[in-house]
Amino acid sequence: MSRLFGTDGVRGLANGTLTAELALQLAQAAAVVLGHDRTPDGKRPRAVVARDPRASGEFIAASVEAGLASSGIDVFDAGVLPTPAAAYLVADLDADFGVMISASHNPAPDNGIKFFARGGQKLPDDVENAIEAQLGKEPSRPLGGDVGRIQRFSDAEDRYIVHLLTTLPHRLDGLRVVLDCAHGAASGCSPQVFKDAGADVIVIGAEPDGLNINDGVGSTHLGPLKEAVLKYGADLGIAHDGDADRCLAVDHEGNEVDGDQIMAILALALKESGRLKDDVLVATVMSNLGLKIALRKAGISIRETAVGDRYVLEEMRAGGYSLGGEQSGHVIFSDYATTGDGVLTGLQLAAQVARTGRSLKELATSMTKLPQLMINVKGVDKSRAATDEGVAAAVAAAELELGESGRVLLRPSGTEALVRVMVEAADMETAKRICTELAGVVEDRLGIPRELPV
């Protein structure tokens, strides 16, 4: 049986693989694993529940809340809020745990359920495994006055906005900012917090109807944001995804600024202010080599992790580091958040533009992105990718040719029968040539033999 939890909770087609029944059972299981006994003063365990605006989130939230309350958990229904807001509110309320219902940047028919432990921390694998093991077992069934109660968390959004404003190193007065909220969870709070911070705000992608989340807008579709930035003569644009745990940006000329460039800008700013713990940035192996080269010159080292913000978080916690993230725009400020927060990241980035008086385009030149090309080699035995001598020899030869001006990364997919071949080089022509050659070697060496017809 395959593991129910993926890299970021339980996801699937709403009402297909992710049903109301499964949501109820997951909530009941989580209540047993994460819900603690009554406090010394007799209060029941508490949980915060939030969701993005997908239509399916309404019935999934109802099922989750029913499962929790029937298991003796008091539920604080925070309504539609970003994932990082849910994590923050678990800590702010000192709740026992939290539940976020969202499929992030996925299209509207999908949905997901993820849990936060006390303090708003993501769950480690062993706790997720314990919840999964509890499925199918008899749930807790208190009676009478011991059942949980469900109440609206009426000031949830206000608490989150106030928290974000307290992190601001410099007000945004005089800046014109376009926000693309992906018709998602940040449609209400992101425009409000940028306005409260002093920015002149133009908003697009902030009319969620339950079905249009991530549909042609947001961090996975930057075209509308680029057009709006140019149309309104804005200083910069900020794009969120459906649950607003990531942030990508566009400068005043419509150029994309990705997560690596954002991390470079913010790492340099934190180092300058003495707030970058041990002068370390945590990033994944997919971050552009140009990021490492630029930060090395500034006296900042990079700790690399596997792909996935959960691995970035684990490394940050282990070393107490203050900044980490991914090229995709998941950026984590451990001083202010326990997970990636796209609204927080956008605020911090805009604050650097306002503080320095330099354009985002100029700030982004702090690193030079090396040309990067990736080829997915399908239908191969990915389990042999790390051990095949022919593949290893080809990689070694490519690395010798590239020297310090590039790199090679071979990564088996975690979900598909393919190997990702990624090459960075000083120019795209070299990257394309070496990547194509390596992909050919992988296909030849790891290809799955086909049976000949009898």
N, C-alpha and C positions, 0 to 999 in steps of 0.2 A: 504494500500500500504506500503510495507516495505521500510525502509530507504535506499537510494542509496549508501550513504557514509558508509563505514565500519570503523574499528578501524584505518586504515591507507589509507585513500583515497577511490577511486572507483576501484575495481578490478573485473576481470572476464576473461572468455575465449575470447581471441582476435578474433574479427570478428564473435563471437557468441553473448555473452551478451555485450561485450565491442566493439562496432562498430565504424566505422569512423563517422557515423552520430551522435552517442552519444558523441564522443570526440569533434566534432564541436560544438554541443549544450552546452556541459559543458564549453567549452572555452568562448562561447558567454555569458553564464550566469555569469561566473567568471569575465568577463570584466566589466559587469554592477556592480557587488558587490564589486570587489576588485580594479578595475581601477578607479582612481580619475580623476577629471577634469584636464584640461590643467594647467600647472604650470604658475605662473605670467609672465614668459618670453615666454609663448606660446608653450612650448614643450608638446608633447603628453605623456600620461602615458606609462610606460615601463614594460616589463615582460621578465624574463629569462626562456628559455625552454631547458631542457636537457632530456636525455633518457639513458637507458641501451642498450646493443647491440642486443636485441631481434629483429628478422626480422619484427615482427608486429609493433615495435616501430617506424619504418620508416613511415608507413602510418598514425599511430596515431599521431605522431608529426606533420606531414603535416596537418592533420585535426585540431589539436589544434592551430597551428600557423595561419591557415586560419581563424579560428574562432576569434582569438584575433585581427589579423590585420584588418579583416573586421569590427570589432567593435571599431576601432580607437586606438588600442594598438600597440606601437612599440615593435617588438619582437627581442630579442637577442638570436639567436640559438646557444647554447653552445655545441651541438653535444652529443657524448657519454661521460658521466661523472658520478661519483658516486652521489647518492642522497645528501650526506652532502656537496659535492662540489656545487651542485645547490643551496642549502640553503645558503652557504657562499657567493656565487656570487650575490645573490639577495641583501644581505647586502652590499657587496663590491661595487656594482654598484649603490646602493641606488635606486634600482628598486621598483616599486609599489608592485609587487608580482612575484612569480615564479611558474613554473609547472615542475614536474618530472614525466616522463613516465617510469614506472617500476613495476614489480610484485615481486621485492626483491628476496627471496629464492625460489619462486615458479618455476615450470618447464616452458620451453620456450613457450608452447602454451598459457599460461596466460599472462596478462599484466594489468597495472593499471595506474591511473592518480591521482596524489596528488598535492595539492597546498600549497605554502608557502606565508604567508603575508609579508608585508614590514619588513625588518630586518632578513628575513629567518626563521621566526617563523612558527610553525605548526598552522593550523587554529583551533580555538575553535569550539565546536559543533554548536553554534548559527550561526556562519558565514557559515559553511558547509550547515546548514539548509537553510540559505538565498540563497545560490547558487542553491540548489536543488529546492527551491520554484520558482526560476527565470526560471527554465527549462519550455519550452512551452510558455513562454511569448515572446512578440515581442523583439528581440534583438536590440541593438544599431546599426544603419546603416548610418554612416557618408558617405559623398560624396566627390568627388574630392580630394583636398589636405588634407582632414581630415582623410582619411583612414590611418591605421597603415602601417609601413614599416617593412620588415623582413631583418635582416642582420646577418651574421655569427659573432659569438663572438669569434674572432680568437685567443685571448690570454687567453681564459677561463681556460684551463688546467694549463697554466703557473702561472696564478694568484693563483690558488688553491695550487699548489706545493710550491710556495714561502711562502704562508700562513702557510702550514704545517711545513715547515722548521723553521719558526720563533718560533714555539712552543717547539722546541726540547730542553730539559734541559741538554742533554749530547750527543755528537756525537757517532756514532756507529762504529767507526774505530776498526778493529780487530774482529768484529762479522761476522759470516757466518749465513745468514738468508735465509730460504726457504719461498717463497711467493706462496700461492695458490689463484689465482684471480677468480676462479670459472667460467672462460671464460666469465667474466662479465665486469661491468663498470670500475673496477679498473685495468684492464689489462694493460693500458698504464701508468697511473699516479703512481700507487703503486710501481712498480719496480723502476721507475725513482726517486721517492722521497727517497726510502731506499738507492739507490746508491748515491744520492747527500748527504745523511746523513753520508756516509762513510762505509756502510756495504758491505760485499761481498755477492752478491745476486744470488740465484738460483731461477728460476721462473718456476712454473708449472700452468696449467689451465689458460693460458693467450693467447689463440688462438681462440677468439670468431668468430663464423661463422653465428651468428644469431639464431642458432637452438640448440647449445650445452651448453647454459648457465645453470649452476648448475647441469649439467648432470654427476653424479658420482664424482664430485670434489667440492671444496669449504667447507664452514663451516658446511654444512649438510652431508658431506661425507669426513671424515678426514683420511680415509685409505691411499689415495695417498700421502697426506702430511706426514704422519708418515713414509711411505716407503722412501720418498725423504730425509727427515731429517736424517734417519739412513744411507742411501746410500751415502750421501755427507758429513757425519760427521758434520752437522750443529749445531750451538749453540741453535737454536730454529726455529720453523716454525710458520707462521702466515697464517690463513685462513680467507678469506672474503666470503661474499655471493654475489649474483648477482649484487646488487646495492651498495655493500660495506658500508652498514651502521652498520655492525656488524663485530666482530673479535673474533675468538677462536684461541687457540695456542697449540703448541706441544713442549715439552721440548726435550733436546738432546737425551733422551732415548726413545722417541716416546710416552711419556705419555701425555694424553690430559690435557689441562689447560682451564677450562671453564670460563664463564663470572664472576661467583662468585669469583673464585681464582684471576682472573685478577683485579677485583675491590678491593680485599683485598690488593694485592700488590700495586696498585696505591693509594689507600686511605692511607696506611701507609707511602708511599713516600711523598704524599702531606702534611700529618700531620707533618712529620719530617721537611719539608721545611717551615712550617707555612702557607701553602696555602689551607688547607682544612677548608672551612668556617664553623665555630662553631663546628668543629670536628664532622661533620655529613656526613654520606653517605645515599643517597636515593636509595632504592631497592624495589623490589616487594615482595609480600607475598610468591612467589615461590622460593626465594633465600634460599639456604641451611642454616639450623640453625647454622652450623659450622662457617659461615661467621659472624653471629651476636656474637657468643661466642668469636671468635678470636678478633674481633674489640673492643668488650667490654673490654677485657683485656688491649687493647692499648689505652683506653680512648676515643674510637670513638663510637658514637651511630648511630643507623640505623632508618631512617624514612621509614615505609613501605607503599606501595601503591598497588592498584589493578594491575593485570597483564596488561602490555602494556606500551611501552615507552612513549606514550603520557601522561599517568598518572604520570610517573616518572618526565617528563618535567614540568608538572603542579606544582608538589610539589617542584621541584627545583626552579622554578620561584617564587613561593609563599614565600619561605624562603631564596632566594638568595644563595642557596647551590651550591658548586662548582663541585661535582661529584655524579653521579648516574648511574643506569643501571639495566640490567637484566642478569639472568643466561645464556640466549641465546647468549650473547655477544654484545648486544646493550649497549654501554658505552658512557656517555655524559659528556664532560668537558665544563661546562658553560663559562669558561674563554675564550674558543677558538671556540666553536661551539654551534649551536642552536638545534642540533639533534645528534643522535648516529652517530659516524664516525669511521668505522673500520680501515681506514688507519691511522688516528690520534691515535687511541687506540694502534694499533700495534707498531707505532713509540715510543709512551710513554713507552710501556712495554719493548721493546728492549733497550730503553735508560736506564731503571733501571738495566737491566742485565749488560750493559756496564759501568754504573756509579758505581755500587756496586762491580763488579768483581765476583758476585755470579751467579751460574747457575739459569736458570728459574725453574728447579726442586727444588732447595733449596729455592728460593723466594716463590714458591707456597706452601711450608710447613708452611707459616705464618697462614694458616687456615687448619683445618682438616675437610674434608667433611664427614658428617654423612651419613650412608646408607639411601637411599631414595627410596621409592617404591610408584608408583601411579597406581591405578586401575580405569578405566573408567566404570562406571555402566550405561549401556544403557537401553533405554526404560522405564524410570521412570519419574514421575512428578517432575521435578526439581524445580518447583515453591514452593514446600513444604519443600525443603531441610533445610531452615533456621528456620522453625517453628515447624517441627514434634518433639514431645516430646520424642518419642522412639529413634530417631536419636541423639537428643541432649544428652540424658542420656548415650548412647553408647559412644559418643565422650568424654563426661566428665569422664567416667570410664577409657577410653584409656589414656586421658591426665593425670589422677591421677597416672596410672601405669607408664607412661613414665617419669613423673616429669620433671626435668630440662634437662634430657638427650635426649629428643626427643619432637616431636610435631605432631599435627594432623591438616590437612587442608581439608575441604570439600568445593568444588567450583563448582557450576552449570556452565555448558558450556554456552558461550554466543551465540553459533550458532547451537548446536545439543541438542537432547533430551537425555542428559546424565549428570551425576554428577561425578566429579573427586574426588576420595578419595586418599589423599596423606598422608603418614606416614613417619616420620624420627625417627630413634632410634639409640641406641649405637651400635647395630649389625643388620645385614640383617635378621637374623632369627626372631628377635623380630619384626622388621618392617613388614616382610611378614605376620607373624601371625596376628598382630593387623590390618593391612590393609585389609587382607582377611576377618577377622571377621566383620570389619566395613562395607566393601562392601556388605557383606551378609545382614547386618541390613538395609542398604540403599535400597537394592533390595526388601527386605521383606516389609519394611514400606512404600516405595514410589512407588513400582511397580504399573503400570497401569493395573487395572483389565480387563480381557478379557471376552467378552460376551460369554456365553455358547450357543452352537447350540440349536436351538429350536427342 
